[in-house]
Amino acid sequence: MSENIGLIAGKGQFPLLFAQAAKNQGFQVIAVGHRGETDPGLAALVHRLHWVYVGQLGKIIRIFKKEGVGRAVLAGGISRGRLFREFRPDFRALSLIRRVGGGQDDRLLRAVADELEGEGIQIAPSTLFLDELLASPGQLSRRAPTPVELRDIDFGYQVAKEIGRLDIGQCVVVRRGVVVALEAIEGTDETIRRGGRLAGPGAVVVKVSKPHQDLRFDVPAVGLETIHTMAEVKAAVLAVDAGKSLMFNRQEMLKEADRTGIVVWGV
């Protein structure tokens, strides 16, 4: 009999990729999707898909216990803006927020994981079955960074790690040693657009994992859409944390980077 594995699904393609990989490994995936965030196409890849509103922690636990789930992953983020617009915490979630606060992503996610594990549901790394999606170090695109761009990568990396330590965001845009945009609630693509408009052509985008990143959740990710956004504003370089960042649609992404002359670099 196949083991049931739980999937707490957020937005984007990551939950779909995880579901397919788990299915290929012989698991039955019991998924919980978030209304307004999770792609409904996930239903075709899982054994069962249940829907919740953001904040219904108690309902997630009840679903998994009823389905006999002993191990689960969190894959895909939740738009931070939804926490202001459509957050519907149940009693379990409100109790957790009162204990740990609701402002910092990492602290809240660790508390959610602890709550699930306290109910006998182990939280596995979100990269389970998907190690091949992790970025490798060094030059990934056809073009290599110039010496000036390498200095901006090093500088941007330090800045991005610092805003990650403060749990503000994971992405920074720099140009010739000047910080032009820091990621906050708007997300990576909007940060790139804002930074690119301010910096003009040639901006360097750096996206990193947070210091002491917990790979069970919130792993930084880039993909084809990231390159499209960079091309919009004529940004020149995308640098990511090697071994700690996910690259979706890697072949298509790097092909588009080469077509547009964008450097992709693993730090």
Phi and psi in degrees as GROMACS dihedral restraints (atoms count N, CA, C in turn):
[ dihedral_restraints ]
;  ai    aj    ak    al  type     phi  dphi    fc
    3     4     5     6     1   -70.5    20    10
    4     5     6     7     1   144.0    20    10
    6     7     8     9     1   -75.4    20    10
    7     8     9    10     1   136.7    20    10
    9    10    11    12     1   -80.4    20    10
   10    11    12    13     1   130.4    20    10
   12    13    14    15     1  -122.0    20    10
   13    14    15    16     1   135.7    20    10
   15    16    17    18     1   -87.2    20    10
   16    17    18    19     1   148.0    20    10
   18    19    20    21     1  -133.0    20    10
   19    20    21    22     1   115.2    20    10
   21    22    23    24     1   -94.7    20    10
   22    23    24    25     1   105.8    20    10
   24    25    26    27     1  -100.0    20    10
   25    26    27    28     1   132.3    20    10
   27    28    29    30     1  -103.2    20    10
   28    29    30    31     1  -145.2    20    10
   30    31    32    33     1   -89.2    20    10
   31    32    33    34     1   171.4    20    10
   33    34    35    36     1    82.2    20    10
   34    35    36    37     1  -170.8    20    10
   36    37    38    39     1   -90.0    20    10
   37    38    39    40     1   -10.7    20    10
   39    40    41    42     1   -57.1    20    10
   40    41    42    43     1   -47.2    20    10
   42    43    44    45     1   -59.7    20    10
   43    44    45    46     1   -36.5    20    10
   45    46    47    48     1   -67.3    20    10
   46    47    48    49     1   -41.5    20    10
   48    49    50    51     1   -64.5    20    10
   49    50    51    52     1   -41.8    20    10
   51    52    53    54     1   -62.9    20    10
   52    53    54    55     1   -45.8    20    10
   54    55    56    57     1   -58.9    20    10
   55    56    57    58     1   -43.1    20    10
   57    58    59    60     1   -66.1    20    10
   58    59    60    61     1   -42.9    20    10
   60    61    62    63     1   -64.5    20    10
   61    62    63    64     1   -42.5    20    10
   63    64    65    66     1   -65.0    20    10
   64    65    66    67     1   -41.0    20    10
   66    67    68    69     1   -61.4    20    10
   67    68    69    70     1   -41.6    20    10
   69    70    71    72     1   -63.9    20    10
   70    71    72    73     1   -26.9    20    10
   72    73    74    75     1   -86.2    20    10
   73    74    75    76     1     0.8    20    10
   75    76    77    78     1    93.1    20    10
   76    77    78    79     1    11.0    20    10
   78    79    80    81     1   -88.5    20    10
   79    80    81    82     1   151.4    20    10
   81    82    83    84     1   -95.3    20    10
   82    83    84    85     1   118.7    20    10
   84    85    86    87     1   -92.8    20    10
   85    86    87    88     1   122.3    20    10
   87    88    89    90     1  -103.6    20    10
   88    89    90    91     1   109.1    20    10
   90    91    92    93     1  -105.6    20    10
   91    92    93    94     1   145.2    20    10
   93    94    95    96     1  -117.1    20    10
   94    95    96    97     1   115.9    20    10
   96    97    98    99     1  -102.5    20    10
   97    98    99   100     1   150.0    20    10
   99   100   101   102     1   -99.2    20    10
  100   101   102   103     1   124.9    20    10
  102   103   104   105     1   -58.6    20    10
  103   104   105   106     1   132.2    20    10
  105   106   107   108     1    83.8    20    10
  106   107   108   109     1    -6.6    20    10
  108   109   110   111     1  -120.7    20    10
  109   110   111   112     1   -52.0    20    10
  111   112   113   114     1   -78.8    20    10
  112   113   114   115     1   138.0    20    10
  114   115   116   117     1   -65.9    20    10
  115   116   117   118     1   121.7    20    10
  117   118   119   120     1   -59.7    20    10
  118   119   120   121     1   -20.4    20    10
  120   121   122   123     1   -61.9    20    10
  121   122   123   124     1   -13.6    20    10
  123   124   125   126     1   -60.0    20    10
  124   125   126   127     1   -29.1    20    10
  126   127   128   129     1   -56.5    20    10
  127   128   129   130     1   -32.2    20    10
  129   130   131   132     1   -74.9    20    10
  130   131   132   133     1   -11.8    20    10
  132   133   134   135     1  -109.2    20    10
  133   134   135   136     1    -5.2    20    10
  135   136   137   138     1  -120.7    20    10
  136   137   138   139     1   163.8    20    10
  138   139   140   141     1   -69.7    20    10
  139   140   141   142     1   -44.6    20    10
  141   142   143   144     1  -148.5    20    10
  142   143   144   145     1   143.3    20    10
  144   145   146   147     1  -122.6    20    10
  145   146   147   148     1   122.3    20    10
  147   148   149   150     1  -108.9    20    10
  148   149   150   151     1   147.4    20    10
  150   151   152   153     1  -111.6    20    10
  151   152   153   154     1   137.8    20    10
  153   154   155   156     1  -134.9    20    10
  154   155   156   157     1   164.5    20    10
  156   157   158   159     1   -90.5    20    10
  157   158   159   160     1   154.9    20    10
  159   160   161   162     1   -58.1    20    10
  160   161   162   163     1   124.7    20    10
  162   163   164   165     1   108.7    20    10
  163   164   165   166     1    -6.0    20    10
  165   166   167   168     1   -89.0    20    10
  166   167   168   169     1    67.5    20    10
  168   169   170   171     1   -66.8    20    10
  169   170   171   172     1   -43.7    20    10
  171   172   173   174     1   -60.1    20    10
  172   173   174   175     1   -38.0    20    10
  174   175   176   177     1   -65.9    20    10
  175   176   177   178     1   -40.9    20    10
  177   178   179   180     1   -59.4    20    10
  178   179   180   181     1   -45.8    20    10
  180   181   182   183     1   -62.4    20    10
  181   182   183   184     1   -43.4    20    10
  183   184   185   186     1   -63.0    20    10
  184   185   186   187     1   -40.7    20    10
  186   187   188   189     1   -60.9    20    10
  187   188   189   190     1   -49.4    20    10
  189   190   191   192     1   -65.1    20    10
  190   191   192   193     1   -39.9    20    10
  192   193   194   195     1   -66.8    20    10
  193   194   195   196     1   -40.0    20    10
  195   196   197   198     1   -64.9    20    10
  196   197   198   199     1   -33.9    20    10
  198   199   200   201     1   -87.3    20    10
  199   200   201   202     1    -0.7    20    10
  201   202   203   204     1    71.3    20    10
  202   203   204   205     1    32.9    20    10
  204   205   206   207     1   -85.2    20    10
  205   206   207   208     1   123.1    20    10
  207   208   209   210     1  -108.4    20    10
  208   209   210   211     1    -8.4    20    10
  210   211   212   213     1  -145.7    20    10
  211   212   213   214     1   140.1    20    10
  213   214   215   216     1  -148.0    20    10
  214   215   216   217     1   161.8    20    10
  216   217   218   219     1  -127.5    20    10
  217   218   219   220     1   156.1    20    10
  219   220   221   222     1  -107.6    20    10
  220   221   222   223     1   118.3    20    10
  222   223   224   225     1  -131.6    20    10
  223   224   225   226     1   127.5    20    10
  225   226   227   228     1    91.5    20    10
  226   227   228   229     1   140.0    20    10
  228   229   230   231     1   -86.6    20    10
  229   230   231   232     1   174.9    20    10
  231   232   233   234     1  -116.8    20    10
  232   233   234   235     1   131.4    20    10
  234   235   236   237     1   -57.2    20    10
  235   236   237   238     1   127.0    20    10
  237   238   239   240     1   -61.2    20    10
  238   239   240   241     1   -32.7    20    10
  240   241   242   243     1   -61.2    20    10
  241   242   243   244     1   -28.1    20    10
  243   244   245   246     1   -67.4    20    10
  244   245   246   247     1   -23.2    20    10
  246   247   248   249     1   -67.3    20    10
  247   248   249   250     1   -20.5    20    10
  249   250   251   252     1   -94.8    20    10
  250   251   252   253     1   -29.2    20    10
  252   253   254   255     1   -96.1    20    10
  253   254   255   256     1   -43.4    20    10
  255   256   257   258     1  -135.6    20    10
  256   257   258   259     1    38.4    20    10
  258   259   260   261     1   -84.0    20    10
  259   260   261   262     1   121.2    20    10
  261   262   263   264     1  -125.5    20    10
  262   263   264   265     1    70.7    20    10
  264   265   266   267     1   -67.7    20    10
  265   266   267   268     1   136.4    20    10
  267   268   269   270     1   -89.6    20    10
  268   269   270   271     1  -177.2    20    10
  270   271   272   273     1   -58.7    20    10
  271   272   273   274     1   -40.0    20    10
  273   274   275   276     1   -62.9    20    10
  274   275   276   277     1   -43.7    20    10
  276   277   278   279     1   -68.0    20    10
  277   278   279   280     1   -40.8    20    10
  279   280   281   282     1   -62.7    20    10
  280   281   282   283     1   -40.0    20    10
  282   283   284   285     1   -62.6    20    10
  283   284   285   286     1   -41.1    20    10
  285   286   287   288     1   -65.4    20    10
  286   287   288   289     1   -44.7    20    10
  288   289   290   291     1   -63.4    20    10
  289   290   291   292     1   -38.2    20    10
  291   292   293   294     1   -62.0    20    10
  292   293   294   295     1   -33.7    20    10
  294   295   296   297     1   -77.0    20    10
  295   296   297   298     1   -44.0    20    10
  297   298   299   300     1  -112.7    20    10
  298   299   300   301     1   -10.5    20    10
  300   301   302   303     1    85.3    20    10
  301   302   303   304     1   165.8    20    10
  303   304   305   306     1  -121.9    20    10
  304   305   306   307     1     8.5    20    10
  306   307   308   309     1   -87.5    20    10
  307   308   309   310     1   -28.9    20    10
  309   310   311   312     1  -107.9    20    10
  310   311   312   313     1   124.9    20    10
  312   313   314   315     1   -57.2    20    10
  313   314   315   316     1   -51.9    20    10
  315   316   317   318     1   -61.3    20    10
  316   317   318   319     1   -47.0    20    10
  318   319   320   321     1   -62.1    20    10
  319   320   321   322     1   -41.8    20    10
  321   322   323   324     1   -67.7    20    10
  322   323   324   325     1   -42.5    20    10
  324   325   326   327     1   -66.4    20    10
  325   326   327   328     1   -39.3    20    10
  327   328   329   330     1   -63.2    20    10
  328   329   330   331     1   -38.0    20    10
  330   331   332   333     1   -66.4    20    10
  331   332   333   334     1   -39.7    20    10
  333   334   335   336     1   -61.9    20    10
  334   335   336   337     1   -44.8    20    10
  336   337   338   339     1   -61.1    20    10
  337   338   339   340     1   -41.7    20    10
  339   340   341   342     1   -63.6    20    10
  340   341   342   343     1   -37.8    20    10
  342   343   344   345     1   -64.0    20    10
  343   344   345   346     1   -44.6    20    10
  345   346   347   348     1   -65.4    20    10
  346   347   348   349     1   -44.0    20    10
  348   349   350   351     1   -67.1    20    10
  349   350   351   352     1   -29.8    20    10
  351   352   353   354     1   -65.2    20    10
  352   353   354   355     1   -18.4    20    10
  354   355   356   357     1  -100.0    20    10
  355   356   357   358     1    11.6    20    10
  357   358   359   360     1    85.4    20    10
  358   359   360   361     1    15.7    20    10
  360   361   362   363     1  -110.2    20    10
  361   362   363   364     1   101.1    20    10
  363   364   365   366     1   -69.4    20    10
  364   365   366   367     1   136.1    20    10
  366   367   368   369     1   -98.4    20    10
  367   368   369   370     1   115.3    20    10
  369   370   371   372     1   -92.1    20    10
  370   371   372   373     1   161.2    20    10
  372   373   374   375     1   -56.8    20    10
  373   374   375   376     1   141.6    20    10
  375   376   377   378     1   -66.4    20    10
  376   377   378   379     1   -17.8    20    10
  378   379   380   381     1   -86.4    20    10
  379   380   381   382     1     5.0    20    10
  381   382   383   384     1   -52.2    20    10
  382   383   384   385     1   127.6    20    10
  384   385   386   387     1    74.5    20    10
  385   386   387   388     1    -1.4    20    10
  387   388   389   390     1  -129.9    20    10
  388   389   390   391     1    31.8    20    10
  390   391   392   393     1   -59.5    20    10
  391   392   393   394     1   -26.5    20    10
  393   394   395   396     1   -68.4    20    10
  394   395   396   397     1   -13.3    20    10
  396   397   398   399     1   -83.0    20    10
  397   398   399   400     1   -11.7    20    10
  399   400   401   402     1   -72.3    20    10
  400   401   402   403     1   138.7    20    10
  402   403   404   405     1   -66.9    20    10
  403   404   405   406     1   140.6    20    10
  405   406   407   408     1   -94.2    20    10
  406   407   408   409     1   161.6    20    10
  408   409   410   411     1   -78.7    20    10
  409   410   411   412     1   156.1    20    10
  411   412   413   414     1    88.0    20    10
  412   413   414   415     1  -156.7    20    10
  414   415   416   417     1   -76.2    20    10
  415   416   417   418     1   120.7    20    10
  417   418   419   420     1  -108.9    20    10
  418   419   420   421     1   -21.8    20    10
  420   421   422   423     1  -101.5    20    10
  421   422   423   424     1   172.6    20    10
  423   424   425   426     1   -65.9    20    10
  424   425   426   427     1   -42.0    20    10
  426   427   428   429     1   -87.2    20    10
  427   428   429   430     1   138.6    20    10
  429   430   431   432     1   -95.3    20    10
  430   431   432   433     1   154.7    20    10
  432   433   434   435     1   -68.8    20    10
  433   434   435   436     1   147.6    20    10
  435   436   437   438     1   -74.7    20    10
  436   437   438   439     1   167.1    20    10
  438   439   440   441     1   -56.2    20    10
  439   440   441   442     1   -39.4    20    10
  441   442   443   444     1   -65.3    20    10
  442   443   444   445     1   -42.8    20    10
  444   445   446   447     1   -66.1    20    10
  445   446   447   448     1   -36.5    20    10
  447   448   449   450     1   -62.5    20    10
  448   449   450   451     1   -39.2    20    10
  450   451   452   453     1   -64.2    20    10
  451   452   453   454     1   -39.5    20    10
  453   454   455   456     1   -67.2    20    10
  454   455   456   457     1   -35.7    20    10
  456   457   458   459     1   -61.6    20    10
  457   458   459   460     1   -47.8    20    10
  459   460   461   462     1   -61.2    20    10
  460   461   462   463     1   -44.2    20    10
  462   463   464   465     1   -66.1    20    10
  463   464   465   466     1   -48.3    20    10
  465   466   467   468     1   -61.7    20    10
  466   467   468   469     1   -35.3    20    10
  468   469   470   471     1   -62.0    20    10
  469   470   471   472     1   -44.2    20    10
  471   472   473   474     1   -63.0    20    10
  472   473   474   475     1   -43.0    20    10
  474   475   476   477     1   -66.0    20    10
  475   476   477   478     1   -44.0    20    10
  477   478   479   480     1   -63.5    20    10
  478   479   480   481     1   -39.4    20    10
  480   481   482   483     1   -62.4    20    10
  481   482   483   484     1   -35.8    20    10
  483   484   485   486     1   -70.2    20    10
  484   485   486   487     1   -42.7    20    10
  486   487   488   489     1   -70.3    20    10
  487   488   489   490     1   -26.9    20    10
  489   490   491   492     1   -67.8    20    10
  490   491   492   493     1   -40.6    20    10
  492   493   494   495     1   -60.5    20    10
  493   494   495   496     1   -36.1    20    10
  495   496   497   498     1   -82.3    20    10
  496   497   498   499     1    -1.5    20    10
  498   499   500   501     1    60.0    20    10
  499   500   501   502     1    41.6    20    10
  501   502   503   504     1   -95.2    20    10
  502   503   504   505     1   -48.5    20    10
  504   505   506   507     1  -171.0    20    10
  505   506   507   508     1  -171.7    20    10
  507   508   509   510     1  -128.6    20    10
  508   509   510   511     1     1.1    20    10
  510   511   512   513     1  -128.1    20    10
  511   512   513   514     1   142.1    20    10
  513   514   515   516     1  -138.0    20    10
  514   515   516   517     1   146.3    20    10
  516   517   518   519     1  -116.6    20    10
  517   518   519   520     1   127.6    20    10
  519   520   521   522     1  -130.1    20    10
  520   521   522   523     1   160.9    20    10
  522   523   524   525     1  -151.2    20    10
  523   524   525   526     1   116.7    20    10
  525   526   527   528     1    50.2    20    10
  526   527   528   529     1    49.8    20    10
  528   529   530   531     1    79.2    20    10
  529   530   531   532     1     9.7    20    10
  531   532   533   534     1  -117.3    20    10
  532   533   534   535     1   131.7    20    10
  534   535   536   537     1   -78.5    20    10
  535   536   537   538     1   123.3    20    10
  537   538   539   540     1  -110.8    20    10
  538   539   540   541     1   -17.3    20    10
  540   541   542   543     1  -160.2    20    10
  541   542   543   544     1   139.9    20    10
  543   544   545   546     1  -120.4    20    10
  544   545   546   547     1   139.4    20    10
  546   547   548   549     1   -74.8    20    10
  547   548   549   550     1   135.5    20    10
  549   550   551   552     1  -129.9    20    10
  550   551   552   553     1  -123.9    20    10
  552   553   554   555     1   -76.4    20    10
  553   554   555   556     1   -18.6    20    10
  555   556   557   558     1   -75.0    20    10
  556   557   558   559     1   -19.5    20    10
  558   559   560   561     1    93.2    20    10
  559   560   561   562     1   170.7    20    10
  561   562   563   564     1   -65.1    20    10
  562   563   564   565     1   -47.6    20    10
  564   565   566   567     1   -60.1    20    10
  565   566   567   568     1   -44.0    20    10
  567   568   569   570     1   -69.7    20    10
  568   569   570   571     1   -31.7    20    10
  570   571   572   573     1   -63.9    20    10
  571   572   573   574     1   -42.6    20    10
  573   574   575   576     1   -63.2    20    10
  574   575   576   577     1   -44.3    20    10
  576   577   578   579     1   -61.6    20    10
  577   578   579   580     1   -46.4    20    10
  579   580   581   582     1   -64.6    20    10
  580   581   582   583     1   -46.6    20    10
  582   583   584   585     1   -65.5    20    10
  583   584   585   586     1   -39.1    20    10
  585   586   587   588     1   -64.8    20    10
  586   587   588   589     1   -39.5    20    10
  588   589   590   591     1   -65.4    20    10
  589   590   591   592     1   -38.3    20    10
  591   592   593   594     1   -74.3    20    10
  592   593   594   595     1   -39.0    20    10
  594   595   596   597     1   -83.3    20    10
  595   596   597   598     1   -27.3    20    10
  597   598   599   600     1    79.5    20    10
  598   599   600   601     1  -178.5    20    10
  600   601   602   603     1   -55.8    20    10
  601   602   603   604     1   140.3    20    10
  603   604   605   606     1   104.5    20    10
  604   605   606   607     1     7.3    20    10
  606   607   608   609     1   -65.8    20    10
  607   608   609   610     1   150.4    20    10
  609   610   611   612     1  -110.4    20    10
  610   611   612   613     1   124.6    20    10
  612   613   614   615     1  -105.8    20    10
  613   614   615   616     1   126.6    20    10
  615   616   617   618     1  -122.8    20    10
  616   617   618   619     1   125.7    20    10
  618   619   620   621     1  -126.3    20    10
  619   620   621   622     1   126.1    20    10
  621   622   623   624     1  -131.0    20    10
  622   623   624   625     1   165.6    20    10
  624   625   626   627     1   -79.6    20    10
  625   626   627   628     1   156.8    20    10
  627   628   629   630     1   -73.8    20    10
  628   629   630   631     1   150.9    20    10
  630   631   632   633     1   -55.3    20    10
  631   632   633   634     1   138.8    20    10
  633   634   635   636     1    58.5    20    10
  634   635   636   637     1    36.0    20    10
  636   637   638   639     1   -55.6    20    10
  637   638   639   640     1   131.2    20    10
  639   640   641   642     1   -90.4    20    10
  640   641   642   643     1   109.4    20    10
  642   643   644   645     1   -71.7    20    10
  643   644   645   646     1     2.1    20    10
  645   646   647   648     1   -73.5    20    10
  646   647   648   649     1   -18.7    20    10
  648   649   650   651     1  -161.4    20    10
  649   650   651   652     1   162.9    20    10
  651   652   653   654     1    59.7    20    10
  652   653   654   655     1    38.4    20    10
  654   655   656   657     1   -75.0    20    10
  655   656   657   658     1   128.5    20    10
  657   658   659   660     1   -62.5    20    10
  658   659   660   661     1   146.1    20    10
  660   661   662   663     1  -140.1    20    10
  661   662   663   664     1   145.0    20    10
  663   664   665   666     1  -133.9    20    10
  664   665   666   667     1   165.7    20    10
  666   667   668   669     1  -169.1    20    10
  667   668   669   670     1  -162.4    20    10
  669   670   671   672     1   -57.8    20    10
  670   671   672   673     1   -40.5    20    10
  672   673   674   675     1   -63.7    20    10
  673   674   675   676     1   -32.4    20    10
  675   676   677   678     1   -62.0    20    10
  676   677   678   679     1   -44.4    20    10
  678   679   680   681     1   -65.5    20    10
  679   680   681   682     1   -40.8    20    10
  681   682   683   684     1   -59.8    20    10
  682   683   684   685     1   -42.7    20    10
  684   685   686   687     1   -65.1    20    10
  685   686   687   688     1   -41.9    20    10
  687   688   689   690     1   -63.4    20    10
  688   689   690   691     1   -40.1    20    10
  690   691   692   693     1   -63.5    20    10
  691   692   693   694     1   -34.2    20    10
  693   694   695   696     1   -54.6    20    10
  694   695   696   697     1   -41.4    20    10
  696   697   698   699     1  -106.7    20    10
  697   698   699   700     1    11.0    20    10
  699   700   701   702     1    58.9    20    10
  700   701   702   703     1    36.8    20    10
  702   703   704   705     1   -69.4    20    10
  703   704   705   706     1   152.7    20    10
  705   706   707   708     1  -106.0    20    10
  706   707   708   709     1   -30.4    20    10
  708   709   710   711     1  -139.0    20    10
  709   710   711   712     1   137.0    20    10
  711   712   713   714     1  -118.9    20    10
  712   713   714   715     1   118.4    20    10
  714   715   716   717     1  -115.6    20    10
  715   716   717   718     1   134.4    20    10
  717   718   719   720     1  -131.4    20    10
  718   719   720   721     1   161.2    20    10
  720   721   722   723     1   -73.2    20    10
  721   722   723   724     1   113.4    20    10
  723   724   725   726     1   -66.0    20    10
  724   725   726   727     1   136.9    20    10
  726   727   728   729     1    77.5    20    10
  727   728   729   730     1    -6.0    20    10
  729   730   731   732     1  -133.2    20    10
  730   731   732   733     1     9.4    20    10
  732   733   734   735     1  -130.4    20    10
  733   734   735   736     1   141.9    20    10
  735   736   737   738     1   -91.6    20    10
  736   737   738   739     1   140.0    20    10
  738   739   740   741     1  -119.8    20    10
  739   740   741   742     1   109.7    20    10
  741   742   743   744     1   -87.9    20    10
  742   743   744   745     1   147.5    20    10
  744   745   746   747     1    48.9    20    10
  745   746   747   748     1    50.8    20    10
  747   748   749   750     1   -54.4    20    10
  748   749   750   751     1   -48.2    20    10
  750   751   752   753     1   -62.9    20    10
  751   752   753   754     1   -47.4    20    10
  753   754   755   756     1   -64.9    20    10
  754   755   756   757     1   -38.9    20    10
  756   757   758   759     1   -61.6    20    10
  757   758   759   760     1   -48.5    20    10
  759   760   761   762     1   -71.0    20    10
  760   761   762   763     1   -33.2    20    10
  762   763   764   765     1   -62.4    20    10
  763   764   765   766     1   -43.0    20    10
  765   766   767   768     1   -69.1    20    10
  766   767   768   769     1   -36.6    20    10
  768   769   770   771     1   -61.2    20    10
  769   770   771   772     1   -43.7    20    10
  771   772   773   774     1   -65.4    20    10
  772   773   774   775     1   -39.3    20    10
  774   775   776   777     1   -63.8    20    10
  775   776   777   778     1   -35.8    20    10
  777   778   779   780     1   -97.4    20    10
  778   779   780   781     1     0.3    20    10
  780   781   782   783     1    77.1    20    10
  781   782   783   784     1    18.7    20    10
  783   784   785   786     1   -87.6    20    10
  784   785   786   787     1   135.4    20    10
  786   787   788   789     1   -82.7    20    10
  787   788   789   790     1   136.3    20    10
  789   790   791   792     1  -119.8    20    10
  790   791   792   793     1   124.8    20    10
  792   793   794   795     1  -135.5    20    10
  793   794   795   796     1   131.7    20    10
  795   796   797   798     1   -98.4    20    10
  796   797   798   799     1   120.4    20    10
